[in-house]
């Protein structure tokens, strides 16, 4: 599977997570935070945060894939995929910290 296809697929999924997932209700698609039961707004916060981070990462991945495709360089395909996977884990950590801070900030008020 080419990196260009992976980048487009990731961009589409990140757009769905950002725009469609924060609508709570019967929606089951989205980022599920382990802190889900602490506050009813956790679903909204975690999906907005993860969606923004995923869109940024997908855009960077897509741009790098396009540049390497036009330059016909295939040497760095594995490196880009490894960095993309590391970025996803960093996004998860950032999202969890953000939702933790938001939930505790709201409880103190």
C-alpha positions in Angstrom: 0.0 0.0 0.0 1.5 3.3 -1.0 2.2 6.1 1.5 0.0 8.4 -0.6 -3.0 6.2 -0.1 -2.3 5.8 3.6 -2.0 9.6 3.9 -5.4 10.2 2.2 -7.0 7.5 4.3 -5.7 9.0 7.5 -6.8 12.5 6.5 -10.3 11.2 5.8 -10.5 9.4 9.1 -9.2 12.5 11.0 -11.8 14.7 9.3 -14.5 12.2 10.4 -13.2 12.1 14.0 -13.0 15.9 14.2 -16.4 16.8 12.6 -18.7 13.8 13.1 -17.5 12.2 16.3 -18.0 15.0 18.9 -21.7 14.7 18.3 -22.6 12.5 21.2 -25.6 10.3 21.2 -26.0 7.2 19.0 -22.5 7.9 17.5 -20.1 5.1 18.3 -17.3 6.3 16.0 -14.5 8.3 17.6 -11.7 8.4 20.1 -12.7 6.6 23.4 -10.9 8.0 26.4 -10.3 5.9 29.5 -11.7 8.9 31.4 -15.1 8.6 29.8 -17.1 8.4 33.0 -15.6 11.4 34.7 -17.5 14.2 32.8 -20.1 14.1 30.2 -18.1 16.5 28.0 -15.1 14.2 27.8 -16.4 12.7 24.6 -16.5 16.1 23.0 -13.1 17.3 24.3 -11.2 14.1 23.4 -12.6 13.9 19.9 -12.0 17.5 19.1 -8.4 17.4 20.4 -7.5 14.0 18.8 -9.2 15.1 15.5 -7.1 18.3 15.3 -3.9 16.5 16.1 -4.7 13.7 13.6 -5.5 16.3 10.9 -2.2 18.0 11.5 -0.3 14.7 11.4 -2.2 13.5 8.3 -1.4 16.7 6.5 2.3 16.5 7.3 2.3 12.8 6.3 0.5 13.5 3.1 2.8 16.4 2.1 5.9 14.3 2.8 4.4 11.4 0.8 3.7 13.7 -2.1 7.2 15.2 -2.1 8.8 11.8 -2.0 6.5 10.4 -4.7 7.3 13.3 -7.1 11.0 13.0 -6.4 10.7 9.2 -6.8 12.4 8.4 -3.6 11.3 5.1 -1.9 14.1 4.8 0.5 12.3 6.6 3.3 8.9 4.9 3.1 9.5 2.8 6.2 10.9 5.7 8.1 7.8 7.9 7.4 5.5 5.0 8.5 7.5 4.5 11.7 7.3 8.3 12.5 3.6 8.3 11.7 3.0 5.5 14.2 5.0 7.3 16.9 3.0 10.5 16.2 -0.2 8.6 16.8 1.0 7.5 20.2 2.1 11.0 21.0 -1.4 12.2 20.0 -3.0 9.7 22.3 -0.9 10.9 25.2 -1.6 14.6 24.5 -5.3 13.9 24.2 -5.4 12.1 27.5 -3.5 14.9 29.3 -5.8 17.5 27.7 -9.0 15.7 28.7 -7.6 15.1 32.2 -6.9 18.9 32.6 -10.3 19.8 31.2 -12.2 17.5 33.4 -10.3 18.6 36.6 -10.6 22.3 35.6 -14.4 21.9 35.2 -14.8 20.0 38.5 -13.0 22.8 40.5 -15.5 25.4 39.4 
